[in-house]
Amino acid sequence: MAALVMPELKTVGALVAWARQSLVQAGVSNGAQEAMWLLEHALAVRSHQLVSQTGRLISPDARNRVESLVARRVAREPLQYLLGTQEFCGLEFSVSPAVLIPRPETELLIHHVVDYVQTLSDATIVDVGTGSGCVAITLAARLNGRRILAIDRSSEALGVAQGNAKKHGVRDRIEWFEGDLLSPLQTRQAADTIDVIVSNPPYISEADWAGLEPEVRVFEPRMALVGGEQGTEFHERLLRDSREFLVQGGLLVMEIGAGQATIVRQLAGQIGGYAALRIIEDAAGIERVIIAQRME
């Protein structure tokens, strides 16, 4: 890729035009709008100020900040990492390359867990692979008084999650554990004590990994995305291991990839111990969430 050349730009208007042109020519989807967001962030101004102050002179330091951000976006670094935040269920979460960027489809997990837990007088919920903490923190904010445990195998991800929890005032309402899937529960005498296990596990297959857009493949954490040769390996492990910890009638709620519902349903049947399975579609009509209920 040719080096990004920045002309001698001295005004807001010239900087806006250059940033837009650079991102659009680089093939960045929605490049014109993203340029505005990057400039708002770099210059610490609102969008209307970029429009109303086109003739304002820009300092060399400000130009350098803009140049750096635009160059990184041209290299396909995700916009969310450049801005440092992503919205999820109406809350703003800090994100870094240590964590997966929250997706809108993951909000389905929240809706169905909240609907179920609100029917219970008390509940213990485990979020497996918490990442940025978006699921655990949103549940803590919406389900005050419920016990929530958040697990991740990355200490760096847990640091991001705890920072987000502190920002939203729920850090002390969540118990944090570092470990692989449900392994931290093994030493806690947690058998038959969990009402809901919720997870957005890695579900991309090894074969599909190479075809992902560079924003995902190059920059987001691979271990949060790739589930194995089939892409459903983590779902299988969760189906097997969750039976030990769920109360009778408790739910295992997992996000799945497109086309994986049939495979995961078959796995649940082979593993046994679940009375009923529900498949939930997302807004695009893709089967996105599977809910398995432990036999009573």
C-alpha positions as a LaTeX table, in Angstrom:
\begin{tabular}{lrrr}
\hline
Residue & $x$ (\AA) & $y$ (\AA) & $z$ (\AA) \\
\hline
Met1 & 0.00 & 0.00 & 0.00 \\
Ala2 & 1.32 & 3.45 & $-0.92$ \\
Ala3 & 2.15 & 5.77 & 1.93 \\
Leu4 & $-0.60$ & 8.18 & 2.85 \\
Val5 & 0.54 & 11.65 & 1.78 \\
Met6 & $-0.92$ & 14.61 & 3.60 \\
Pro7 & $-0.72$ & 17.96 & 1.80 \\
Glu8 & $-0.14$ & 21.22 & 3.64 \\
Leu9 & $-3.62$ & 21.54 & 5.09 \\
Lys10 & $-4.22$ & 24.50 & 7.34 \\
Thr11 & $-7.98$ & 24.80 & 7.78 \\
Val12 & $-10.75$ & 22.59 & 9.16 \\
Gly13 & $-12.48$ & 22.48 & 5.78 \\
Ala14 & $-9.35$ & 21.35 & 3.93 \\
Leu15 & $-8.69$ & 18.70 & 6.58 \\
Val16 & $-12.23$ & 17.36 & 6.33 \\
Ala17 & $-12.04$ & 17.13 & 2.53 \\
Trp18 & $-8.66$ & 15.35 & 2.65 \\
Ala19 & $-9.79$ & 12.84 & 5.30 \\
Arg20 & $-12.98$ & 12.01 & 3.41 \\
Gln21 & $-11.14$ & 11.53 & 0.13 \\
Ser22 & $-8.47$ & 9.36 & 1.77 \\
Leu23 & $-10.96$ & 6.97 & 3.38 \\
Val24 & $-13.24$ & 6.73 & 0.36 \\
Gln25 & $-10.33$ & 6.04 & $-1.99$ \\
Ala26 & $-9.05$ & 3.38 & 0.42 \\
Gly27 & $-12.38$ & 1.56 & 0.09 \\
Val28 & $-13.49$ & 2.16 & 3.66 \\
Ser29 & $-17.22$ & 1.54 & 3.92 \\
Asn30 & $-19.03$ & 4.73 & 4.92 \\
Gly31 & $-15.69$ & 6.52 & 4.63 \\
Ala32 & $-17.12$ & 10.04 & 4.35 \\
Gln33 & $-19.02$ & 9.73 & 7.64 \\
Glu34 & $-16.16$ & 7.97 & 9.40 \\
Ala35 & $-13.87$ & 10.82 & 8.44 \\
Met36 & $-16.16$ & 13.21 & 10.29 \\
Trp37 & $-16.17$ & 10.99 & 13.39 \\
Leu38 & $-12.39$ & 10.75 & 13.36 \\
Leu39 & $-12.00$ & 14.52 & 13.08 \\
Glu40 & $-14.51$ & 15.14 & 15.84 \\
His41 & $-12.45$ & 12.81 & 18.04 \\
Ala42 & $-9.04$ & 14.19 & 17.06 \\
Leu43 & $-10.05$ & 17.85 & 17.34 \\
Ala44 & $-12.41$ & 17.39 & 20.33 \\
Val45 & $-15.24$ & 19.23 & 18.56 \\
Arg46 & $-18.85$ & 18.48 & 17.63 \\
Ser47 & $-19.94$ & 17.70 & 14.08 \\
His48 & $-21.69$ & 21.06 & 13.65 \\
Gln49 & $-18.42$ & 22.82 & 14.47 \\
Leu50 & $-16.67$ & 21.00 & 11.63 \\
Val51 & $-19.33$ & 22.38 & 9.30 \\
Ser52 & $-19.53$ & 25.91 & 10.71 \\
Gln53 & $-15.78$ & 26.47 & 11.21 \\
Thr54 & $-14.39$ & 25.35 & 7.86 \\
Gly55 & $-12.08$ & 28.35 & 7.67 \\
Arg56 & $-10.56$ & 27.92 & 11.14 \\
Leu57 & $-6.81$ & 27.33 & 11.12 \\
Ile58 & $-5.54$ & 24.04 & 12.55 \\
Ser59 & $-2.41$ & 23.68 & 14.67 \\
Pro60 & 0.40 & 21.33 & 13.58 \\
Asp61 & $-0.31$ & 19.07 & 16.58 \\
Ala62 & $-3.96$ & 18.76 & 15.61 \\
Arg63 & $-3.01$ & 17.99 & 12.01 \\
Asn64 & $-0.66$ & 15.27 & 13.20 \\
Arg65 & $-3.42$ & 13.68 & 15.32 \\
Val66 & $-5.78$ & 13.64 & 12.35 \\
Glu67 & $-3.10$ & 12.30 & 10.01 \\
Ser68 & $-2.31$ & 9.45 & 12.39 \\
Leu69 & $-5.95$ & 8.42 & 12.84 \\
Val70 & $-6.75$ & 8.58 & 9.12 \\
Ala71 & $-3.63$ & 6.56 & 8.27 \\
Arg72 & $-4.60$ & 3.88 & 10.77 \\
Arg73 & $-8.15$ & 3.70 & 9.39 \\
Val74 & $-6.82$ & 3.50 & 5.82 \\
Ala75 & $-4.83$ & 0.50 & 7.08 \\
Arg76 & $-8.25$ & $-0.89$ & 8.13 \\
Glu77 & $-7.83$ & $-0.63$ & 11.88 \\
Pro78 & $-11.42$ & $-0.69$ & 13.22 \\
Leu79 & $-13.04$ & 2.67 & 13.83 \\
Gln80 & $-14.08$ & 1.56 & 17.33 \\
Tyr81 & $-10.46$ & 0.97 & 18.36 \\
Leu82 & $-9.49$ & 4.40 & 17.04 \\
Leu83 & $-12.31$ & 6.13 & 18.91 \\
Gly84 & $-11.88$ & 3.82 & 21.90 \\
Thr85 & $-15.59$ & 3.14 & 22.39 \\
Gln86 & $-18.59$ & 1.19 & 21.13 \\
Glu87 & $-22.26$ & 1.50 & 22.09 \\
Phe88 & $-24.10$ & $-1.60$ & 23.28 \\
Cys89 & $-27.67$ & $-1.69$ & 24.62 \\
Gly90 & $-27.59$ & 2.07 & 25.11 \\
Leu91 & $-24.36$ & 2.02 & 27.15 \\
Glu92 & $-20.93$ & 3.16 & 26.00 \\
Phe93 & $-18.12$ & 0.63 & 26.39 \\
Ser94 & $-14.40$ & 1.26 & 26.15 \\
Val95 & $-12.76$ & $-1.15$ & 23.71 \\
Ser96 & $-9.18$ & $-2.01$ & 22.78 \\
Pro97 & $-7.51$ & $-4.70$ & 20.65 \\
Ala98 & $-7.61$ & $-6.90$ & 23.78 \\
Val99 & $-11.38$ & $-7.38$ & 23.37 \\
Leu100 & $-13.92$ & $-8.15$ & 20.69 \\
Ile101 & $-15.90$ & $-5.13$ & 19.55 \\
Pro102 & $-19.52$ & $-5.58$ & 20.76 \\
Arg103 & $-22.00$ & $-6.31$ & 17.96 \\
Pro104 & $-25.70$ & $-5.38$ & 17.80 \\
Glu105 & $-26.75$ & $-9.02$ & 17.37 \\
Thr106 & $-25.27$ & $-9.87$ & 20.78 \\
Glu107 & $-27.95$ & $-7.67$ & 22.33 \\
Leu108 & $-30.32$ & $-10.59$ & 21.72 \\
Leu109 & $-28.58$ & $-12.43$ & 24.56 \\
Ile110 & $-29.46$ & $-9.57$ & 26.91 \\
His111 & $-33.14$ & $-9.46$ & 25.97 \\
His112 & $-33.74$ & $-13.17$ & 26.50 \\
Val113 & $-31.73$ & $-13.46$ & 29.71 \\
Val114 & $-33.50$ & $-10.44$ & 31.22 \\
Asp115 & $-36.93$ & $-11.77$ & 30.24 \\
Tyr116 & $-36.18$ & $-15.10$ & 31.92 \\
Val117 & $-34.47$ & $-13.81$ & 35.06 \\
Gln118 & $-37.26$ & $-11.35$ & 35.78 \\
Thr119 & $-39.54$ & $-14.36$ & 36.32 \\
Leu120 & $-37.29$ & $-15.58$ & 39.16 \\
Ser121 & $-37.23$ & $-14.28$ & 42.73 \\
Asp122 & $-33.45$ & $-14.58$ & 42.76 \\
Ala123 & $-30.84$ & $-15.67$ & 40.25 \\
Thr124 & $-27.16$ & $-16.34$ & 39.66 \\
Ile125 & $-25.89$ & $-15.60$ & 36.16 \\
Val126 & $-22.51$ & $-16.53$ & 34.65 \\
Asp127 & $-21.15$ & $-14.66$ & 31.61 \\
Val128 & $-18.55$ & $-16.87$ & 29.89 \\
Gly129 & $-15.96$ & $-15.06$ & 27.77 \\
Thr130 & $-16.93$ & $-11.62$ & 29.03 \\
Gly131 & $-14.46$ & $-9.67$ & 26.85 \\
Ser132 & $-15.32$ & $-5.97$ & 27.16 \\
Gly133 & $-17.86$ & $-6.93$ & 29.81 \\
Cys134 & $-20.76$ & $-5.68$ & 27.70 \\
Val135 & $-23.07$ & $-8.61$ & 28.55 \\
Ala136 & $-22.28$ & $-8.89$ & 32.27 \\
Ile137 & $-22.34$ & $-5.13$ & 32.82 \\
Thr138 & $-25.59$ & $-4.59$ & 30.93 \\
Leu139 & $-27.21$ & $-7.41$ & 32.90 \\
Ala140 & $-25.91$ & $-5.95$ & 36.17 \\
Ala141 & $-27.34$ & $-2.55$ & 35.22 \\
Arg142 & $-30.75$ & $-4.00$ & 34.31 \\
Leu143 & $-31.02$ & $-6.71$ & 36.98 \\
Asn144 & $-30.04$ & $-4.99$ & 40.19 \\
Gly145 & $-29.65$ & $-7.46$ & 43.05 \\
Arg146 & $-28.91$ & $-10.50$ & 40.91 \\
Arg147 & $-25.57$ & $-12.27$ & 41.39 \\
Ile148 & $-23.40$ & $-12.07$ & 38.27 \\
Leu149 & $-20.09$ & $-13.82$ & 37.61 \\
Ala150 & $-17.91$ & $-12.84$ & 34.63 \\
Ile151 & $-15.21$ & $-15.17$ & 33.29 \\
Asp152 & $-12.51$ & $-14.64$ & 30.67 \\
Arg153 & $-9.26$ & $-16.42$ & 29.93 \\
Ser154 & $-7.54$ & $-13.10$ & 29.09 \\
Ser155 & $-6.35$ & $-11.00$ & 32.02 \\
Glu156 & $-6.08$ & $-8.02$ & 29.69 \\
Ala157 & $-9.70$ & $-8.41$ & 28.64 \\
Leu158 & $-10.77$ & $-8.62$ & 32.28 \\
Gly159 & $-8.95$ & $-5.34$ & 32.89 \\
Val160 & $-10.97$ & $-3.67$ & 30.14 \\
Ala161 & $-14.19$ & $-5.19$ & 31.46 \\
Gln162 & $-13.55$ & $-4.05$ & 35.02 \\
Gly163 & $-12.83$ & $-0.54$ & 33.79 \\
Asn164 & $-16.15$ & $-0.53$ & 31.96 \\
Ala165 & $-17.94$ & $-1.86$ & 35.02 \\
Lys166 & $-16.46$ & 0.91 & 37.14 \\
Lys167 & $-17.56$ & 3.51 & 34.59 \\
His168 & $-21.13$ & 2.22 & 34.79 \\
Gly169 & $-21.14$ & 1.86 & 38.57 \\
Val170 & $-21.51$ & $-1.93$ & 38.73 \\
Arg171 & $-17.96$ & $-3.20$ & 39.30 \\
Asp172 & $-18.71$ & $-4.36$ & 42.85 \\
Arg173 & $-21.89$ & $-6.14$ & 41.70 \\
Ile174 & $-19.95$ & $-8.52$ & 39.45 \\
Glu175 & $-17.51$ & $-11.25$ & 40.51 \\
Trp176 & $-14.56$ & $-11.53$ & 38.14 \\
Phe177 & $-12.66$ & $-14.73$ & 37.29 \\
Glu178 & $-9.79$ & $-15.54$ & 34.96 \\
Gly179 & $-9.99$ & $-18.97$ & 33.40 \\
Asp180 & $-11.05$ & $-21.15$ & 30.50 \\
Leu181 & $-14.83$ & $-21.35$ & 30.05 \\
Leu182 & $-16.41$ & $-22.71$ & 33.25 \\
Ser183 & $-13.17$ & $-23.91$ & 34.88 \\
Pro184 & $-13.21$ & $-21.21$ & 37.64 \\
Leu185 & $-16.48$ & $-22.69$ & 38.92 \\
Gln186 & $-14.86$ & $-26.06$ & 39.59 \\
Thr187 & $-13.34$ & $-24.88$ & 42.87 \\
Arg188 & $-16.38$ & $-22.94$ & 44.06 \\
Gln189 & $-18.77$ & $-25.79$ & 44.87 \\
Ala190 & $-21.06$ & $-24.31$ & 42.23 \\
Ala191 & $-22.72$ & $-27.52$ & 41.04 \\
Asp192 & $-26.48$ & $-27.10$ & 40.55 \\
Thr193 & $-26.36$ & $-23.45$ & 41.66 \\
Ile194 & $-26.38$ & $-21.41$ & 38.42 \\
Asp195 & $-29.66$ & $-20.22$ & 36.92 \\
Val196 & $-28.30$ & $-18.88$ & 33.63 \\
Ile197 & $-25.05$ & $-19.40$ & 31.76 \\
Val198 & $-24.75$ & $-16.89$ & 28.92 \\
Ser199 & $-21.98$ & $-16.72$ & 26.34 \\
Asn200 & $-20.94$ & $-15.21$ & 23.04 \\
Pro201 & $-18.25$ & $-17.84$ & 22.39 \\
Pro202 & $-15.79$ & $-17.93$ & 19.48 \\
Tyr203 & $-17.72$ & $-19.44$ & 16.56 \\
Ile204 & $-15.79$ & $-18.75$ & 13.35 \\
Ser205 & $-14.31$ & $-21.86$ & 11.72 \\
Glu206 & $-10.65$ & $-22.09$ & 10.76 \\
Ala207 & $-11.66$ & $-22.25$ & 7.09 \\
Asp208 & $-13.69$ & $-19.03$ & 7.30 \\
Trp209 & $-10.99$ & $-17.10$ & 9.19 \\
Ala210 & $-8.91$ & $-16.20$ & 6.13 \\
Gly211 & $-11.91$ & $-14.73$ & 4.34 \\
Leu212 & $-12.86$ & $-12.24$ & 7.02 \\
Glu213 & $-12.58$ & $-8.53$ & 6.35 \\
Pro214 & $-9.22$ & $-7.11$ & 7.49 \\
Glu215 & $-10.80$ & $-5.02$ & 10.26 \\
Val216 & $-11.70$ & $-8.30$ & 11.97 \\
Arg217 & $-8.96$ & $-10.70$ & 10.84 \\
Val218 & $-6.00$ & $-8.40$ & 11.39 \\
Phe219 & $-7.02$ & $-6.38$ & 14.42 \\
Glu220 & $-9.58$ & $-8.15$ & 16.64 \\
Pro221 & $-8.39$ & $-10.87$ & 19.06 \\
Arg222 & $-8.30$ & $-14.20$ & 17.23 \\
Met223 & $-9.00$ & $-16.26$ & 20.32 \\
Ala224 & $-12.30$ & $-14.41$ & 20.79 \\
Leu225 & $-13.37$ & $-15.25$ & 17.24 \\
Val226 & $-12.12$ & $-18.67$ & 16.07 \\
Gly227 & $-13.89$ & $-21.63$ & 17.61 \\
Gly228 & $-11.86$ & $-24.37$ & 15.91 \\
Glu229 & $-12.03$ & $-26.46$ & 12.76 \\
Gln230 & $-15.85$ & $-26.54$ & 12.81 \\
Gly231 & $-16.51$ & $-23.29$ & 14.65 \\
Thr232 & $-18.83$ & $-25.01$ & 17.14 \\
Glu233 & $-16.21$ & $-26.52$ & 19.45 \\
Phe234 & $-16.86$ & $-24.04$ & 22.24 \\
His235 & $-20.61$ & $-24.60$ & 22.01 \\
Glu236 & $-20.02$ & $-28.32$ & 22.44 \\
Arg237 & $-17.84$ & $-27.76$ & 25.49 \\
Leu238 & $-20.37$ & $-25.41$ & 27.05 \\
Leu239 & $-23.20$ & $-27.87$ & 26.44 \\
Arg240 & $-21.20$ & $-30.62$ & 28.15 \\
Asp241 & $-19.87$ & $-28.60$ & 31.07 \\
Ser242 & $-22.93$ & $-26.48$ & 31.84 \\
Arg243 & $-25.00$ & $-29.50$ & 32.89 \\
Glu244 & $-22.94$ & $-29.76$ & 36.09 \\
Phe245 & $-23.56$ & $-26.18$ & 37.19 \\
Leu246 & $-27.07$ & $-25.29$ & 36.00 \\
Val247 & $-29.98$ & $-25.73$ & 38.36 \\
Gln248 & $-32.75$ & $-27.96$ & 37.13 \\
Gly249 & $-34.65$ & $-25.89$ & 34.55 \\
Gly250 & $-31.73$ & $-23.45$ & 34.23 \\
Leu251 & $-30.77$ & $-21.99$ & 30.88 \\
Leu252 & $-27.68$ & $-22.06$ & 28.70 \\
Val253 & $-27.93$ & $-19.10$ & 26.29 \\
Met254 & $-25.34$ & $-18.92$ & 23.50 \\
Glu255 & $-24.77$ & $-16.83$ & 20.40 \\
Ile256 & $-24.15$ & $-18.90$ & 17.26 \\
Gly257 & $-22.89$ & $-18.19$ & 13.76 \\
Ala258 & $-24.97$ & $-18.26$ & 10.60 \\
Gly259 & $-25.80$ & $-21.84$ & 9.63 \\
Gln260 & $-24.70$ & $-23.37$ & 12.94 \\
Ala261 & $-28.11$ & $-23.92$ & 14.54 \\
Thr262 & $-28.61$ & $-27.43$ & 13.14 \\
Ile263 & $-25.14$ & $-28.56$ & 14.23 \\
Val264 & $-25.51$ & $-27.15$ & 17.74 \\
Arg265 & $-28.95$ & $-28.69$ & 18.07 \\
Gln266 & $-27.51$ & $-32.08$ & 17.09 \\
Leu267 & $-24.69$ & $-31.66$ & 19.60 \\
Ala268 & $-27.20$ & $-30.93$ & 22.36 \\
Gly269 & $-29.11$ & $-34.08$ & 21.46 \\
Gln270 & $-25.97$ & $-36.21$ & 21.50 \\
Ile271 & $-24.73$ & $-34.77$ & 24.79 \\
Gly272 & $-28.13$ & $-35.02$ & 26.47 \\
Gly273 & $-29.42$ & $-33.44$ & 29.64 \\
Tyr274 & $-31.42$ & $-30.66$ & 27.99 \\
Ala275 & $-35.18$ & $-30.75$ & 27.82 \\
Ala276 & $-35.86$ & $-28.12$ & 25.19 \\
Leu277 & $-34.01$ & $-25.96$ & 22.68 \\
Arg278 & $-35.10$ & $-22.64$ & 21.22 \\
Ile279 & $-33.52$ & $-20.91$ & 18.24 \\
Ile280 & $-33.81$ & $-17.11$ & 18.06 \\
Glu281 & $-33.33$ & $-15.16$ & 14.81 \\
Asp282 & $-31.72$ & $-11.75$ & 14.63 \\
Ala283 & $-33.09$ & $-8.71$ & 12.77 \\
Ala284 & $-31.65$ & $-10.04$ & 9.50 \\
Gly285 & $-33.47$ & $-13.36$ & 9.89 \\
Ile286 & $-30.27$ & $-15.25$ & 10.75 \\
Glu287 & $-30.48$ & $-17.91$ & 13.47 \\
Arg288 & $-28.35$ & $-16.18$ & 16.07 \\
Val289 & $-29.09$ & $-17.44$ & 19.60 \\
Ile290 & $-29.71$ & $-20.92$ & 20.96 \\
Ile291 & $-31.35$ & $-21.44$ & 24.36 \\
Ala292 & $-30.99$ & $-24.85$ & 26.00 \\
Gln293 & $-32.87$ & $-25.69$ & 29.19 \\
Arg294 & $-31.42$ & $-28.24$ & 31.59 \\
Met295 & $-33.78$ & $-31.11$ & 32.29 \\
Glu296 & $-35.72$ & $-30.86$ & 35.54 \\
\hline
\end{tabular}
